[in-house]
Amino acid sequence: MEFRKVDAKEGTKIEYMSPELLFLAQSGQPYRGTLYVNFISKGESFNLVDFKKYITSLRAVTINAENIAYEIFDMIQTNVNVEALGVIVDLTARGGIQQRIGFGASFEPVKKQNIFQVH
């Protein structure tokens, strides 16, 4: 899969978050979690529709939980030229154990509330 590139001002700090990460463990059981991606643009970013399709495509992939952050990191790094790329995956607890997997540059993820709600 490829991400279409979009222009972004060089030096722009960009952070993406998706609470919809889902992939399969070696056992076939699903892992669910929140994905955080952080980087500094070198003049480009990626198309969010393509990124969403990639995240959704992981639902059919079997990956060790410990490797999920690297897999996403590698996909982004392969498709766009960025610096200080970091990926963090917060998995929901399984068997009472919570996991946070990170790869690349360290950063503190910020979880933002959805402010666009219909009453």
C-alpha positions as CSV (number, residue, x, y, z in Angstrom):
1,M,0.0,0.0,0.0
2,E,1.2,3.5,-0.7
3,F,0.2,6.8,0.9
4,R,-0.3,9.7,-1.5
5,K,1.8,12.6,-0.4
6,V,0.4,16.0,0.5
7,D,2.4,19.3,0.9
8,A,3.1,20.5,4.4
9,K,5.3,23.4,5.4
10,E,8.8,22.1,6.3
11,G,9.3,22.1,10.1
12,T,5.6,21.7,10.9
13,K,5.1,19.4,13.9
14,I,2.3,16.9,13.1
15,E,0.6,14.5,15.4
16,Y,-2.1,12.0,14.5
17,M,-4.2,9.9,16.8
18,S,-6.7,7.1,16.0
19,P,-8.6,5.1,18.7
20,E,-9.6,2.6,16.0
21,L,-6.5,0.4,15.8
22,L,-7.4,-3.3,15.5
23,F,-5.2,-6.2,14.4
24,L,-4.9,-9.9,15.1
25,A,-2.6,-11.7,17.6
26,Q,-0.8,-14.9,16.6
27,S,-3.6,-16.7,18.5
28,G,-6.2,-15.1,16.2
29,Q,-7.6,-13.0,19.0
30,P,-8.0,-9.3,18.3
31,Y,-5.9,-6.6,19.8
32,R,-7.5,-3.2,20.1
33,G,-5.8,0.1,20.9
34,T,-5.1,3.7,20.2
35,L,-2.4,4.7,17.7
36,Y,-0.3,7.9,18.1
37,V,2.0,9.2,15.3
38,N,4.2,12.2,15.7
39,F,6.8,13.7,13.3
40,I,8.2,16.9,11.9
41,S,7.5,17.5,8.2
42,K,10.3,17.8,5.7
43,G,7.8,19.5,3.3
44,E,5.3,16.6,3.1
45,S,2.8,14.5,4.9
46,F,0.5,11.8,3.9
47,N,-3.1,11.6,2.7
48,L,-5.4,10.9,5.7
49,V,-7.8,8.8,3.6
50,D,-4.9,6.5,2.6
51,F,-3.7,6.4,6.3
52,K,-7.2,5.4,7.4
53,K,-7.4,2.7,4.8
54,Y,-4.0,1.4,6.0
55,I,-5.1,1.4,9.7
56,T,-8.3,-0.5,8.6
57,S,-6.3,-3.0,6.6
58,L,-4.4,-4.1,9.7
59,R,-7.6,-5.8,10.9
60,A,-6.8,-8.6,8.5
61,V,-3.1,-8.9,9.5
62,T,-1.6,-11.1,12.2
63,I,1.2,-9.3,14.0
64,N,2.9,-9.8,17.4
65,A,1.8,-7.0,19.6
66,E,5.4,-6.1,20.3
67,N,6.0,-5.4,16.6
68,I,2.9,-3.3,15.7
69,A,4.6,0.1,16.4
70,Y,7.5,-0.8,14.2
71,E,5.2,-2.0,11.3
72,I,3.4,1.3,11.3
73,F,6.6,3.3,11.6
74,D,8.1,1.4,8.7
75,M,5.1,2.0,6.5
76,I,5.1,5.8,7.2
77,Q,8.9,6.1,6.8
78,T,8.7,4.1,3.5
79,N,6.0,6.5,2.1
80,V,7.0,10.0,3.2
81,N,10.1,11.9,4.1
82,V,9.8,13.1,7.7
83,E,12.1,13.6,10.7
84,A,11.8,12.7,14.3
85,L,9.1,10.0,13.5
86,G,7.7,8.3,16.5
87,V,4.8,5.8,16.8
88,I,3.1,4.8,20.1
89,V,0.4,2.1,20.4
90,D,-1.6,1.9,23.6
91,L,-3.4,-1.5,23.6
92,T,-6.4,-2.2,25.7
93,A,-5.9,-4.6,28.5
94,R,-5.9,-8.3,27.8
95,G,-5.8,-10.7,30.7
96,G,-5.5,-7.7,33.0
97,I,-2.2,-6.5,31.3
98,Q,-2.0,-3.1,29.6
99,Q,0.6,-2.6,26.9
100,R,2.2,0.5,25.4
101,I,4.5,-0.2,22.5
102,G,6.7,2.5,21.0
103,F,9.1,2.8,18.1
104,G,11.2,5.7,16.8
105,A,11.5,9.1,18.4
106,S,10.1,9.5,21.9
107,F,7.2,11.8,22.6
108,E,4.3,12.1,25.0
109,P,1.0,11.4,23.3
110,V,-1.8,13.9,23.9
111,K,-5.3,12.4,23.8
112,K,-7.8,15.1,22.8
113,Q,-11.5,15.0,23.3
114,N,-13.8,15.0,20.3
115,I,-15.2,18.5,20.3
116,F,-17.5,18.1,17.3
117,Q,-20.5,16.4,18.9
118,V,-24.1,16.6,17.9
119,H,-26.6,17.1,20.8
